[in-house]
Amino acid sequence: MERLPVLRVEAGEVPERVLVMGDPRRAELAAERLDECREAGRFREYVTFVGEYRGVAVAVSSHGVGAPGAAVCIDELLQAGARRIIRAGTCGGLQPWIDDGDLVIAAAAIREDGVTRQLVPDTFPAAASWSVVADLQQAAASASDVRGVHTGIVLTHALFYPGDVLGSDLELWSKAGAAAVEMECAALFVLGALHSIQTGAVLVSDGNPLRPGQGGYDPHRSVVHDAVEAMIGIALDALVAG
């Protein structure tokens, strides 16, 4: 059977339930929790594993950084058989009560991603599936190794480091109530709506770009690593719950 051009998986090879994340190494960590796990495809930043979690067939796939690359991954996952996709990643908290290592469950995303406006009109919402949001909330509530858990709207931004000319709009979106900033959720939620599949996202806060005295960005601290480990378990539990 012919393999898809980017993910290098065969059409129909991917189970209906898929966990996606940006970092290929993080995808490998998640895959270590699967039974009967095998690598199904690898190309550039995209690596895909298939296996079982608690007796349910699942896949884990990495999509790299940014909405355009994530959209490529999600599109091919849909072609390969995915019907329920949860993103597990990191974010920057935009509210003072979101501490480093806290989890943010995305109910919806502000579409500043740079790619979804080429798919749908600007007024089209990017919303997670409420059933997946509820499953993530339940899984997080049942976990014993998590810090704070928040549910809210996230900002999906195309820009990682603020530019020197136009500056940053993060303060504006913070005032509007955005809980956190990340780079891929809007693409997942819009593609999910267009293809009538279930989508959701849970994210670990690895800093707050608006916090005074935040200092240099450092996602490699133990508080982030420990939260990511907890997040992977929560995401997998929610993935097989629906």
Steps between C-alpha positions, in 0.01 A plus 500: 500500500629848415626714787383857557766746383584682824413276794612195301220290647266286295144616443280311745794412723428761768240418771207733556654641822819703466714702741699776328781720629765726357818336626600166341687406819186565703309276260755226569446545874125465452549195278693328781169479688332302222475121477593325176651827382671535164621786287267555204674790326781754531593800283650836601334607829214254450518168685199273553455199728205262527416271789248445776422691818280323755395260229397770252678555168668843492769688315749768604631747244725809509422809292789738566464870584231723353152469352599446132708193579241376748230535234702274269523238773132520594384489138696183432389343829142555385580333170655210691195439721508738801162604646594627847815708544637652821796734504737486798752783506638802680386860519579834655259608772336838437320537834669562838331203667644248253827378650786317333412131487125561500279335239279697262215316328408689183128556449561706186778688322544855372600467135823699468673194354552617142358191329132449591393820322593316182255224596197688635380863537644704787167487685504118518567386860775260602340295776593171662243222531318538829502126560880497472530804727288316758710184467820702550354672805398165649840344430677799656275488806582132548878553472698529822814654352372830361526855627234751396254419219328774300252491212471794263562659165857488370670725248646311204774731376724476194780695671723348768747782577347851483618716212680830540276699263137424581567367849291249694122482528505255791392762754194580288393136488570460871263790570243325280522195726722260306639246745817412309686530171611210280540434127286211372157457663304719257611288205395181680160636603413646159602187311308295752185703436542479123533121515248438781748336736555543875789724609646636820823619659677502835810715549768552764588859586878539472512872584311827473638751246312783673616430855739767638841351568423188299853506357614282213273232365598156632270204425754247632437542874386208715165666575422492128640150444295355786184670377556372146526146633169545682341665195585205273321261733197729524484542123519125439232433763270755335581368153358155581215625720258615230 
